[in-house]
């Protein structure tokens, strides 16, 4: 049976195979993928629920991949943190901008940008909006693992 993606859906062939193996085992079937279609060949099992759920969860998979990418980028930057004071400045600006929020278009940061501009600029490199990047920075700095709350992120 062939399944075709609808607008807003996506699939990852390897993850789909893993989900099907978990649901029906690894024997007696195979899938063929091409473009925006998945063809399931096998007997004794209707894979429709698994395949359609996988198609619909594409946005969640992409979000998870994006979060992992951001985490890896930030982890790599933290390795250099103690060796480069410029990274401390960037983290300070990110945190200060996030505290002020992505809707702040009047406060001027030390880099002569508004928080809205700063968060949007950094967010675009990671495939995020300014609001998403600001929320990410705030979540990263919550609780006992808080990294930065340095004074002086705004011009005086």
C-alpha positions in Angstrom: 0.0 0.0 0.0 1.3 3.5 -0.9 1.1 6.4 1.5 1.6 10.0 0.2 2.6 12.9 2.4 0.1 15.7 2.8 1.1 19.4 3.3 2.7 19.9 6.7 3.8 16.3 7.0 7.2 14.7 6.7 9.0 11.4 7.3 12.4 10.1 8.1 12.8 6.6 6.5 15.1 5.3 9.1 13.0 6.4 12.0 9.9 5.1 10.3 11.6 1.7 9.8 12.4 1.6 13.5 8.8 2.5 14.5 7.5 -0.3 12.2 9.9 -2.8 13.6 8.8 -1.9 17.1 5.1 -2.3 16.1 5.2 -5.4 14.0 8.7 -6.9 14.2 11.4 -7.0 11.5 10.3 -10.0 9.4 7.8 -10.3 6.5 7.7 -6.7 5.2 9.7 -3.9 3.7 9.1 -0.3 2.8 10.2 1.6 -0.2 10.5 5.4 -0.1 10.7 7.8 -3.0 10.0 11.6 -2.9 7.0 12.1 -0.8 5.7 8.6 -0.8 6.2 5.4 1.3 5.2 2.0 0.0 4.6 -0.7 2.5 4.9 -4.3 1.2 3.9 -7.0 3.6 1.1 -9.3 4.8 -0.8 -9.7 8.0 -0.5 -6.2 9.4 -2.1 -2.9 8.5 0.7 -0.3 9.0 -1.6 2.7 8.4 -1.8 3.9 12.0 2.0 3.8 12.5 2.8 5.4 9.1 0.3 8.2 9.4 1.3 9.0 13.0 4.9 9.1 11.8 4.0 11.5 9.0 2.1 13.8 11.5 5.0 13.8 14.0 7.4 15.3 11.5 7.3 18.7 13.1 8.2 17.2 16.5 11.1 15.3 15.0 12.4 18.5 13.3 12.1 20.4 16.6 14.1 17.7 18.4 16.8 17.8 15.7 16.9 21.6 15.9 17.2 21.5 19.7 20.0 18.9 19.5 21.8 21.1 16.9 21.5 24.2 19.2 22.7 22.1 22.2 25.8 20.9 20.3 26.6 24.4 19.0 26.3 25.9 22.5 28.3 23.0 24.1 31.1 23.6 21.6 31.1 27.3 22.5 31.2 26.5 26.2 34.4 24.6 25.7 36.1 27.8 24.5 34.4 30.0 27.1 37.3 29.9 29.7 39.8 30.6 26.9 38.0 33.5 25.2 36.5 36.5 26.9 34.6 37.3 23.7 32.4 34.3 24.3 31.5 35.6 27.7 30.5 38.9 26.1 28.3 37.1 23.6 26.6 35.0 26.3 26.1 38.1 28.4 24.5 39.9 25.5 22.3 36.9 24.7 21.2 36.7 28.3 20.6 40.4 28.6 18.6 40.5 25.4 16.6 37.5 26.5 15.8 39.2 29.9 14.5 42.2 28.1 12.6 40.2 25.5 12.3 39.9 21.8 9.6 42.6 21.7 11.9 45.3 23.2 12.7 47.6 20.3 13.8 50.6 22.3 16.5 49.5 24.7 20.0 49.6 23.1 22.4 46.9 24.1 26.2 47.3 24.1 26.4 46.0 20.6 24.2 49.0 19.5 21.3 46.7 18.7 17.9 46.4 20.4 17.0 43.1 22.1 14.6 42.4 19.3 17.4 42.8 16.7 20.0 40.8 18.7 17.7 37.8 19.4 16.4 37.8 15.8 20.0 37.9 14.4 21.3 35.1 16.6 18.1 33.1 16.2 18.3 33.1 12.4 21.6 31.3 12.5 20.0 28.5 14.3 16.7 28.4 12.4 14.8 30.1 15.2 12.8 33.3 15.6 13.9 35.9 18.0 11.2 34.8 20.5 12.3 31.2 20.2 16.0 32.0 20.8 15.2 34.3 23.7 13.1 31.5 25.3 16.0 29.0 24.7 18.5 31.3 26.4 16.2 31.8 29.4 15.5 28.1 29.7 19.3 27.4 29.5 19.9 29.8 32.4 17.2 28.6 34.8 17.8 27.1 38.2 21.1 26.0 39.8 22.8 25.5 36.3 22.4 29.1 35.5 25.4 30.2 33.6 25.2 34.0 33.1 23.7 36.9 34.9 26.4 39.3 34.4 25.8 43.0 34.9 26.3 45.6 32.2 24.4 44.1 29.3 22.8 47.5 28.5 24.4 50.8 27.8 24.3 53.2 30.8 
